[in-house]
Amino acid sequence: MKKALLIAVGLIFVATATVNAQDEKKKAPLTDEQKKLQKEMNEKYDKNKDGKIDKEERGAMSAEDKKKMADAGLGGGGKKKDK
């Protein structure tokens, strides 16, 4: 019984450590080009002026602007451009 409890506690510890390690990964800083594009898109589409383009605002974006953001590695899951 004690052995099973010890194994369960160990597994919980490992799972917790893994989740915490993933949370601590930081995003790479934005390049000057990405910052410029992000500022341009915020000025154009951020209607509520909260500094972010939310789902509704993203829906109003042109396909061309969505592609620009994805190619620059912006927009949550977009493709990153090779350097």
Secondary structure by P-SEA (a helix, b strand, c coil): caaaaaaaaaaaaaaaaaaaaaaacccccccaaaaaaaaaaaacccccccccccaaaaaaccaaaaaaaaaaccccccccccc
